Amino acid sequence: MNVIFEEGGQFRVARVLSETEANYQIELSTGKRSKVKRNNVIFEFAKEPCPIADILPKAQELADEIDAAFLWEFASQEDFKVEDLALDYYGHEPEIIEKLALLLQLHASPIYFHRRGKGQYRAAPPEILEAALAAVEKKRLQEEQQTKWTESLVNFELPEEMAADAKTFLTEPNKNTLQWKAFENALSRSGLNIKEMLLKLGVYKNELAITLAGFLEKHFPKGYETPELPLPKLPELPLAEIEAYSIDNDFTTEIDDAFSVKHLEDETYQFGVHIAAPALVVTKDSELDLAARKRMSTIYLPGQKITMQGENLIEAFSLNAGEVKPCISLYIVANLESGEIISNESKVESIKVKENLRLSMFDDELLTATNLADESVAIPYDFLIRPLWRLTRHLSAKRDEVRGYPETNKGHEFSFILHGDWQDQDAEIELVQRRRDLPIDMLIGEMMIYTNVLWAGTLSHLKVPGIFRTQQFGRAKQSSHAIPHQTMGVPQYAWMTSPLRRYVDLLNQQQLISAIQHGVSAPLVAPYKNKDVDLLVVMTSFDALNQQWRNFQDTVERFWALRWLQQQGIEEAEATVIRDSLVRLNIAPLTLLVDGLPEYERGTVIKIKIEAINLLKLNTESQFLEFIAEPTVNGNKDEDDEASNETVRCAVFGYPIAQSVSPTLHSIAAKQTGLNLQYDKVEVKPDDFRNTVKQFFDNGGRGLNITIPFKLEAFELAKENLTERAKSAQAVNTLWFENDAIHGDNTDGIGLVNDIKNHGHDIVHKRILLIGAGGAARGALLPLLDAGCSALHIANRTVSKADDLAEQARKLCTDSTKITSSGLEDIPGQWDIVINSSASSLEQVTLPIPENLFSADALAYDMVYKANGSTPFLEQSQAFGASHLLDGLGMLVGQGLESFKIWHGLEADATKVLAELRLAMQAEQ
């Protein structure tokens, strides 16, 4: 006897070996034996009309000839059995293949026939059928429209109906719309990324426009203009009897600081540092405070700035010449001969700045250290500059003694002067170099350092909390209590002197005012108390948001530096080696990757040829030309050493973690993009995961990759801020801190899809077989469905798990993708892409799968990876006829680079990273 039964949404034919009251012991055409419950059996038949393996294919051929609409016309409106309808339809006692054909057509026509039980159906009511057919027709028209749009897009024509939506594709696409799906298909077919396609379509007029839009549309969707809020009445304060002068560059409008000098007697002088005092009205949790906290700092761009505070507040507190303004003053009485600091006193008062001096007013060739020491040399404002210079030499020497080496301040910094609109890519850009060791700059910096150190000490002495800057063992971070800053050589440090443009300074100023006005009772009345949760929230959110602002500023400055090279027609230039193939141009603030660069010591000067500039990717194609000079011998730290103190910190957490190649991957990507990155692999004990994550972000870490066994715990940790990919996967492999909260994503699936595409394989309209039903398979569901596959079959040793995952896939599916499931030995049909997400290759075993799985030109993909690119599954697939083989190293690269992009806003070349990573792995074998 033989039976036809249903399993995992599929009908199967088997020979009965034995039976009990509840079960059949059966044998499939593959030879596999198993039990089937009687309740799952639909037909029994004795005579085999043909070999069992051919029954289902023959029935399917016959089913394809049956017109479902015609069948519905005469089917009963009551429940009916397949056998009864078969008798009416065929007009004779049907053969088993005929009954099975009818069953297959009924089952494949849910619009016309509703299933009512095992082998039982009912014709859909006319009104429901009409609505369903209308929905099908609507979907057909939508797919037709989507295809039409895609064709237009690949020809770089933007359909009018997509114009409005296209503006959202860069930052906030609605991935459920036809417009996005057409666009995504066009990306896949063209091989372009989102920015490249949007430029081709003319959605953005040029590279600058899309660079600015990528940031502004995400962070300032309602506009970047700072709202002007009403100001409280300014307090009446005593007017200081001093003459104050500010010293800033020519473009500064937020004047935070000014200096005064008064000669007392002999070598004794009183120095005043006067800092604008917006905290007198911007009180904790006021409307003004919350507005400033939302932005955290002013964003400076060539030709434009996006201010933290409204212009009315800046105007009210900026230390403009000739106006009486409130400030916090630090008065330092010092002996300039010995450098002794006799006294320090802080006051909340008003001052009247006599003049706003600009750096361009001073001749750099005249204002040298030698001339400042020679009083016979006349210099402008010598009554102010010479005493300040003498004092700061003493202050700097004291820090050098603590630090153990002198501060060299070598190198140059660059100012960007834009002659034209800041959004006009054709505006002329001017780069102005300025030496870092100019006395006027050094004395300003030293006075600010001293002020920040002393006021940080005031808070610490009175036990008033604040946000302090600290650096120990080469790592800079924030702290709520005072800790030495080793690089600066000071016992404590806090940002205090830029309250108009940086929120940390503003908050610290709120605390400082309480300390000055209330002394020992300040801890009781200060806005932020000890262990104040709000203070910790500001610390973490400031670091996260400020880093994004800095990344954007760096991106825009990099754009204009490259644009300057174009405008100047520069094709060859000298550069200084930083490390590996990364160099720094000597004529512009740019780091570049150089092909063909020999292994030179850091600091070696070379000449390079700039062959091409890509303003969208912000990189160049540059070649090594010739050696110019050996590194300058210098035992002290240089500018790149100092920059490394602000190295971005990321890590991968797991248990165990020793075999992880993520640090190598991210190191390659960082080198390729010029990012100063420290990426660690950290073995975390299972009970310490949450605390270790929190500590990592509290200490200024930017991003975490998460591997086994913590992906589910990471999902719970970030459950309030998950991406759709993470929600679908029910697991998280990427964490970052943003807007006061931990965010989570799962980049495994998109890494898989991107790797398949990067190797030239299209997923759109392809039939995909996914082997395995664990976390790796779950993470791949949404990206594979979004990529446009026409069919997705999930196969697993335990069929029930495959069925469950298939049901989850159906809930995620928003189109007509056919989703089915089965056991491994019962996989039906042939497949274009076969993906193994199981651990079979790790266990060094082959899979019990049919040999005829692969269609012509099929791809076999194993999520497991090896240095040589070969795995047991890929070897098995090749023997079964797979035309293309890929291991999972590219998926690892893809998911890692997606994390890299989330954290840093930078895109590395996946193909190059993959090639270099594989070479590195092979070298370690």
N, C-alpha and C positions, 0 to 999 in steps of 0.2 A: 504494500500500500504506500501511497505518496500523499503529501500534504502541501498546501499553500498556506503560509502564515505571514503575519506582520511582525517586524522587529525594527525599532528605531525609525519608524516612518517609511520603511522599505518593505516591499513584498518579496518573499523568498519561496523557493521550491525545494523540497527535500524528500528523500526516501525514508520511510519509517522502518526502523530496525526492531523496535519493541514498543509496547505501550502499557501504561497503567491507567488507573481511573482518572488521574489528574494530569499526566504528562505523556509525551511521546519522546522516545529516544530516536533522534534523527541523524541522517548523514547528508551533508550538502554536496553539491557537485564537486567542490574543492577537496572533498575527503574529510573535512572537519566534522566531528561528531559533537552533539550537544543535546540538551533537553529543551523541549518547547512545551509550554503549558497548553492544555486543550483549549483554554479560553482564547488563545491567540491564533488558533487555527481557523481559517475561513472555509477552505475547501478540502475535501478528501477525494482521492481518485485512485483507481487501481491500475488502469492501463496507461502506460507511458506512450504518448503519441509520437514522441521523439526523444532523443537523449535529454535527460533532465536539465543539463546545462543550456540547452537550446530552447526550453519551454518559455522562459521569461522573455528572451529577445523576440521570439516569434509572436508572442502575445502583444508585445509592445508595437511591433510592426502593424498588427491588425488594429490595435487601439488607435494608432495614429490616423487610421482611415475613418474612424467614427466621428461624426459631427455632433458635438455636445449640444448645440442649439436644437438640432433635429431630435436628438434623444430626449431633450427636455419637453418637447412638444407633446409627446404621448406618454411620458412617464407619469405615474400616479402622484397626486398631491398629498397622498398619505405616505407613511413609512413603507418602504418596500425592500425586499431582499434582492441581491444581485441576481440570484437564480431566476426569480420571477420576472424581472425585467429582461433578462437574457432570453427567456422563452418567448416573450412578446416581440422582442427586437429581431431575433433571428428567424422566428416562425417555425422553429423545430427544436427538438431537444439539443441544447448546445453542447459542443465538445468542451473539454476542460480549457483548451487554449482560447476558445471563444468567450467562455465565462471570465477567464482571467483578463482577457482584453477589455471586456466591459468594465470589470472591476478597476483596471488601471485608468480607464478614461473617466469613470465616475470620480475616482480619487483625485485625478489631475484637474478636475473641473469644479472646484469648490464654489465658484460663482453660481453655477447652475444647480449643483446638488449639495445638500448639506448632509454631512455624515451623522447618522443617528445611532451608531453602534457597530459592532463587528459585522461587516458585510451588509450593513443596512444603510439606506440613504433616503432622502426625501427631496423632491424637486423644490427648488427655491420658489417662494411665492412671487407672483408677477411683479408686484411693486418693489420687492427687494431685489429681484433680478434686474429690473430696470435701473434701479439706483446703482447696483454693482457694475452693470455694463457701462453706465455713464461714467463711473469712476475709472473703469478700465480704459475707456476711450480718452478720458481726461489724462490718464497717465501716459497713454500712447502719444497723445499730442504733446505732452510735456517732454517725453523722451525725444520726440521728433524735434521739438523746439531746442532742447538741450544740444542735440547733435548739430543742428543748424548753427547755433551760437558757437559751438566748439570749432566748427569749420571756419567761421568768420574770424575767430580769435587766432587760430593757427596761421591765418593769412594776415594777421596783425590789423584786423579791422574790428573796431569796438561797436557792437550792436547798440543802437540807441536805447533799447530797453535795459541795457546793462550799465549805462553810463553812471547812474546814481549809485548803484551797488558797488561798482568798481572802486569807488573812493574808500570803501570799507575794507577792501581785501588786504590792505597792507597791515592793518593792526587789529581790526575787530570783524573778521568775516563771519557771516552767518552761514555755517557749513551745511545747513539743511536746505538752502535755496537752490533752485535750478541754476541761477546765475553762477553761484560759487562752484557747483559741480561741473558746469560747462568750462569754467575757468580752470579748474583743477585738471580736467581732462586735457585741456589745451597745454597746460604746463607739462604734463606727462608726455604728450606727443611732441612738443617742441624742444624739450630738454632744458628750457629756461627756468630760472627761479622767479619768484613772485615779482621782485623789483625789476628784473630785466623785462618781464612780460608787460608790466604796467608802463614802463618807459616806451616799449615798442608800440603800445596801444595809444600812447599820448595822454594817458590819465594824468601823468605828471610831466611837465614840460622838459625837465632836465634832471641831472643827477643831484644837484643841490636841492631842488624842490622835493624829491623823494627822500633824501637824507633828512631834511627838516621835518617832513610830514611824518616819517616813521616815529619820531619822538613826540612832536607836538600833538598829533592825533591821539596818541596813547595817553600822554600825561596831562594834556591841556585840551580836551575835546571841546570845551566851551570857550576857548580862547585863552591866550597867555597873558592878557593885560591884567595887571594887579588891581583889584578893586580898591577904591579909596573909601575908607571907613571914617566915620566921625571921630575926632580926637577929643579926649577930655581936656579940661583946662589945665594948662601947664602950671606947675607949682612955682611959687615965688621963692627964689633962692638968692643968697648973697652973691654979689658980683665981685669976682676976684680982681685984685689990682695988679694985673700982669699984662704983658704984651705977648700974645700967642700967635704962632705961625703954623700953618699946615704945610706939608710937603707931599705932593702926590704927582702921579703922571698926568698928562694933559687931558685925559679922557675921564678922569674920576669925577663923579658927581655926588657920590655918597661919601662925604668927608667925615670919617669916623674919628680922626685923631689930629692933635696939634701939639706943638711944643712951646715952652717958654723957658727963658734963661735969665736969672738975676744974679749979678755979682754981689756977694755979701762982704767979703774981706779977703785980702791976700789971694790965696789959692782956693778959697771956699766959695762955692756957688750953690744956688738953689735951682734945680731943674724941675720943670713941670711937664708932666704927660697928661694931656687932657683928652678924654674919650667921650664922644657923644653918648647921651644917656636916655635913649628911648624907653628903657625899662621903667622910667618914672611914670609913664602912662600905659605902657604895654604890660599890664599886670597879668599874673597867672590866670589862665582860663578865660580871660576877657576876649571879646570878639577880635580885637587886634592881635592878641596872643595866638588864638586858634588859627587865624589867617596866616600868621608867620610860621606857625608850626606845620601847617599843611604843605608849605613850600620848603622850609628848612634852610634854604640859602638862595642867594641871587645867582642866576646862571649868566655867565659872561660869554658872549659870542662875538666874533669879528663884526663890528658895526651895529651890535644890538646887545641889550641885556634884558633879562626877565627878572624883575626885582622881587625880593622876598616881601617887602612892605610897599604899601601904596605911596605914590609920589607925594601926597600931602604930608605923610608922616616923615618921609625922608627930608622934605623941605623944612619941616618944623625942627628937626634935630641935627641936620647936617651942619657942620661947623663952617658956615659960609662967612667970608670976610665982611666986617662992618656990622654984623648982627649979634645980638646977645642970645646965647644959646645955653641950655642946661648941659652939664657934663659931670663926669666923675674925674677928679684930678688926683694924680699922685705927685706929691712934692718930695723930691730927693735932695737932701743936702749932702754934698760930697766935697772932699778935698782932691783937687785935680792933680796935685803933685804926688800924693801917696796912693790915690785911688780909694781911700777910706770912705765908706758910706757912713756919714755921721747920723743921719736920721731919715725916716720915711714917714709920710703922713698922707692919708687919703681923705678927700673931702667931696661932698655932693654940693655943687655950686654952679654958678653961671660964669661964663667968660665971654669976652668980645674978641674975636680973632681979628688981628690987625690986617693980615694978608694971607691969601691962599697962594703959596708958592708952587711952582710946577718944575718938574725935573728938567724940562727943556730950558729953563732959565739959567742952569748951571753948566758951565763949560767943563766937560769931562777932562780935557787936557790940563785945565787950570786947577780943578778941584782934585788934586792928587794927595796921597798921604804925605809926600815930601813937602809939598807947598803948604799943606795945613799945619805942618810942624814948624814951618818957617814964617814967623809973624811979619817978616818984612815983605812978604808977598801979599798983595792986596787981593782979597776974594770977596764976592758979594755976600752980604749978611754974615760977615765974619763974627759978629757979636753972638750969633746964634749957632753957627756951624762949628766954629773952632772949639768952644767949650763942650758941645755935644760929642764931637769927635774924640776929644781927650778922655771924656768920661767913658765912652763906649769901648775905647781901647783897653781900659782897666777891666771893665765888665767882661769883655770877650776873653781876656787873658785868664781871668778866674775860671771861666767855664772850660777853657782849654786845659787848665791844670787838672780839673776834675775829670774831664773826658780822657785825658792822656795823649792828646794830639791836637795840633792847631787846626782851626777851620780854614780851609783854603779858599772857598768860594770861587773856584776857578770855572772857566767856561762862560757861556753866553746864555742869555734868555732872549726870547723873541717876542716882539709885539706885532700884532696884526692890525694894520690900518687899512680900512676898506673905503675906497673912494666910490661911493654909490650905495644903492639899496642893499641891505643885508640878505635879501632873498633873490638878488640878481646875480646869477652865475657869471655873467659877463662883466660885472663890476671889477674895477682894477684893484688888486690886492697889493699892498706894500708890506714887506717884512723889514722890521727895524731891529737890528741886533743891539744888545746892551750887555756889557760885561757885568758879571756878578760881583766882582770885587771892587766896584766903584765906592769910594768912601761915603758918598751921600746915601747910597742904598744900604751900606753896611751899618751906618749909624742909626738909620731909621729902624732897621731890623733888630739891632741890639737893644734899642730902647723899648721896642715892643716885647721882646723876649723878657727883659727885666720886669716890665710891668705885669706881664702874664704870670711870671714866676712869683712876684711879690704878692699879687692879689690871690693867687692860688694858695699861697702860704697863709694869707689872712683867713680865708675860708677854713683851711685845715686847722689852724691854731684855735679858732673859735668853734670847731666841730660843726661847721655849717656844710651840708653836703653840696656838691656841685658836679659838673662833668669835667673830669680831669683827663689830660692827655699823658700817656705813659709809654715808655719803651724800655723793655728789658729783654736781654738776650736776642736783640735784633727784631723784636716784634712790637709794632706800634698798635695801641688800642686805647679805648676809653675806659674810665673807671669812675666810680662814684666817690672814691676817696683818693687822697694824694699819695702818689708813688713816684719815685725818682724817674726821670727821663734820661737814660744813659747817654744817648747820642748827643743831646744838647748839653749834658753835664750840669744838670740842675736838680735840686731835691724834689721839686714838684712843678707841674706846669698845667695851665688851663687856658683855653681860648677865652679872652676877655675883651679884646681891643677892636673887634669888628661887629658891633651889635646891630648895625644897620643892614648888614648883608649876610649874617650867619646866625642861625637860631641858637646854637650852643652858647655863643658869646652873649646873646640877649638873655638867655636863661641864667647864665652865670652872673650877669649884671643884676638881675633881680635879686639873686642871693647876696651879691656883694653890697648892694644898697642897704639891705637889712643888717649886714655885718658892720658897715660903717656907722649906721644910725643907732644901732642897738647894742653893739659890743657883745659882752658875754651872754646877754639874753637873746642874741640873734637866733640861736637854734630853735627857740620857742615861737618866734614870729616870722621866720623866713618862709617864703612861699612853699618851698620844698623841704620836708622834714627828713630826718634820717630814715633810711629804708623805705622811702616813698616809692611806691610802685610806679607812679607817673614818671619819676625821674629815670627809672630803668627803661620804661617804654620809649621815652625821648631818646635815650642813648642808642638803643638798638635801631629805632626807626630812622634816626639821623644818619647813622652809618650807611644803612641800606639806601636811603633816598639820595644822600649826598654822593654816594658812589655812582648812582645812575646819572646824576647831574654831571659829575666829572667825566664819566664815559662819553656823554653826549658832547660836552665841551671839547674833549679830546678828538672826538670824531669830526666835529665841524672844523676844528683847527687843522686836523690832518687833511680834510678836503681842501681847505684854502691853501695849505702849504703845497699840495700837489698841483693845485690850480696855478699857484705862483710859478712853479717850475714850467708849466705849459706857457704861461704868459711871457716868461722871460726867455723861452726857447732853450732851456738848459738841457743838454743831452749828456754831458759829462760833468762829474763833480767829485771832489774829494770827500772821503768819509772815514769814520773811525770805527774800527771793529769793536763790537760789544761782546758777542759770543757766537760760536758756530758760524752760521751764514748771516747773522743779524748785524747790521751796521747802522751808525748814526751819521746822517749828512752833516757836514761842517757848515753849510751855508743856509740850512733851513731846519726847523724843528721836526725832523722826520726820521723814523727808523725804517729801514728797508731790508728785505731779504735779497741776497745777491747770489746768483748762480755762479758756480765755478770758483768760489772763493777758497783759496788754499787755507790750511789750518794756521792761522796767525794768532799771536798773543793778543789779548785784550789791550786796546789802546793803539794798535798799529794803524797807521794812516795809509789809506789806499786810494786809488782812483777807480771809479765805476762808470759804466755806460748805462744810461737810462733809456731803454729801447721803446718802452710803451708805458702809458699811464692809464689806469682804469679808475675813473672817478666814482664809479658805482661801488666797486669792491674795495676802493681806497688802497690799491696796491700798485706795484709797478713790476715790469719785467726788466730786471737789471742784471748786468754781467760785470764780472771782475775784469779790470783792464790792467792795472799795474800796481806794484808796491811803491809807496812814497816814502814812508819813514817809520822807524822803530817807535815803540811807545815811549813817552816821556817818563823818565824815572821819577817816581813819586811814591813815597811810603805812606802817604795819607789817602784817605778815602776820596774818590772823585764823585762827580755828579751822578754817575750810574750806580755807584755804591749807595749813595744817599737815596736814590730812587728805589733801590731794592728794599729799603726799609718799609716802603709802602706796598710791598709785594702782595698781590691778591692771594688769599688762602682758600683752597678748596681741598676736598678729601673724599675718599671712599670708605664707608663703614661696613664691616662685615665680620663674620665669625664662622670659620677661619677666613683669613684674607691674604695669606702669603702668596698665593698663586695669581693674584689679580695683576693684570697688565694695564689697568686704568691709569696709573701714574705715568707710564710710558706714553700711552695714547694722548693724554692731556698735555704732556710735556712737548710732544711733537706739534700738537695744535697751537700751543702757546708760542713755540718758536716760529711757526709759520705766520702767526698774526702779530708777532712782536709784543706779546703780553708778558709782563713779569708775574709769573705764576709759581706758587708753591703748592704742589698737589701731593698729599700724603695718603698712604693706605693705613688705616687704623683698625686694629683688631679690638672689637668692643665686646665686653662680656654681655651675655643676653640680658642680665638684670640691670645693666647700666645704660641701655640704649637711649632712653628718653633724656636722662640727665646729661649724657655725653653730647647729644645733639644740641640741647639748650646751651651748654657751656661753649660749644663750638661757635654758635651764632653770637652769644654774649661777648665772646672774645674777638669779634670782628670777622669771622669766617664768612665767605660769600656763598658757597654752594657745596652740597653734599650729593654724592652718588651713594645709593643704598643697594647692597646685595644681600644674598641669603645670610642669615635667616630673618632679616628685619623688614622685608618689603611690606608685609601686612601691618606691622607695628608702625612703620612710617606712614602708611595709609591712614591709620587711626590718628596719628599725631597731627596730620595735616588735613583732617577730614572736613574742616570748615572752609578750606581754600584749595579745592582739587580741580584739576582740569578735567574735561570730558574724557580724555584718554585714561586718566587715573581712575575715574569713576567706573569706566567700562572694565578696566583690568582688575579692579578691586585690589590694587597693589601699587606701591609707589617706589620708584627707583631714583628720583631726583627731588631734592629739597632745596629751598632757598627762603630767605627772610625778606619780606616786603610789606610795607604798610602795617607795621606792628604785628605781623603774624607770619607763621611758617606756612609756606605754600608747597604743594606736591604735584608731581606729574609722573607719568609713566612713558618713557621714551623708547621702550623696547620695541613696540610694534612699529612705530614710525621709523625706527632705525632699520628694522627688517625691510619695510616697504622701500625706503630710500636706497638701501643697498641693492635690492633687486632692480630698481630703476637705474641706479648708477651703472649697473652692468649691462644696460641696454635691453632689459626685459620689461615689456609693458604689462600692466596688470588689468587694464581696462578690458572688459568683456572676456576675460580668461576664466577657465574652470580651475579652481584651486582645491587641492586636497591638503588638509591640515592634520597631521598625525600627532596624537597626544591631546590630552584634555586638562593639563595642569595650568599653573600660573603663567608659564611662557605662552601657551596657546591662547589663554584668555586675554593676555596683553596684546596679542596680534589681531584679535577679532575686529575691533573698530577701525584700525588703520587699513586692514585688508578690505573691509566693506566700503570704507570711504574711497579707497583707490579704484573702485568700480568693477570688481570681479563679477562675472555673470552667475557663477555657482560656487558654493563653498560647502565642502563635505568634510565632516570631522570624524576621524576614526580613532578608536582607542581600544586597548585590551579589555577594559571594563566598559561594556557598551552603555551602561546607565550613565556613566560620566560623560561619554560622548553625546548622549541624548540631552543631558542637562546643559552642556555647553552650546549645543545647537539651538536649544530653546532660548538661551541668553542671546545668541547671535540674532535670532529672529526678532527679539525685542529691540535690538540695536539697529536692525536693518530698516532703512527708509525707502528702499526701492524694491524691485522685483527679483533681487538675487535669490536663487534657489538654494536653500540651506537644508542639508540632510546629514545623517549620521549613521554609523555602523561600527561593528567590531573590525579588527585589523584584517582578518582573513576574508571578510565579506565585503570588502570595498568594491563598489560597482563601477563600471565604466573606465574611461581613460581621462587623464588630467593633464592640463597644460603646465601647471606649477605644483610640485609636490614638496611640502615643507614638513620637515621632521622636527617637532618641538619636544619629543620624548628624550629620555636619558639613555637611549639604547647605545649610542656611540660612546658615551662615557663608560658604559658597562661592557663595551667591546663585543656587543652581540648584534646580529642581524635581526630584522623584523619579519614576522610571519605575514607577509603581504603578498597579494597576487603579483605574478610576473608581468601582467599586461596592463599595468597602471598607467604607463607613460604614453601620451599622445606623441605624434610626430613633432620634433623640435622642442621637446619638453625640457623644463628646468627642474632639477632636483636640488633642494636647499636643506642643509642641515644646520640647525641653530648651534650645535656644538662646533668648536673650531680647534684646529691644530696648526702648528707652525707651518707644516708642509701643505696644508689645505686639503688633506685627505682624511676621511673618516670612514668607519665601517658602513654607515648608511649610504654615503656617496659611492663607495665601491660597489655595494649591492645595487644601487640605482643604475650605475653605469652598465653592470651586467644585465640589468632588466631593460636597457635600451634608452635611458635618459641621455639627451643630446648635450645638456649643459649641467655643470656641477658647481655649486658654491657652498663653502663652509660658512660658519657664523661669525667669522672675524669681522667681516664687513658690517654685520648687524651690530656687533659690539662698537665698532667705529661710529656707525650711524647714530646709535643711541647716545654715545659719549659726546659726539659733536652737537647733537640736539641739546643736551645739557649745557654744553659749552656756550651755545648760542643764547640759551635762556639766561645764564648767569652773566655773561660778558657782553652780549649783543654783538658778538663777532662770529663770522662764518669762516671755517677753515675748509680747505679742499679735501673732501673725503677720499678721493682716489689717491692723492699723494700721501695722506696720513695712513691709509690702509697699506700702501706699498712699503712705507718706512717702518710701520709697526711689525709687519710680517718679517721684514729683514732683521729687525731687532730681536724678534722671538727666535728666529732661526739661528742667529748668532749666539744665543744663550744656550742652545741645545748641546 
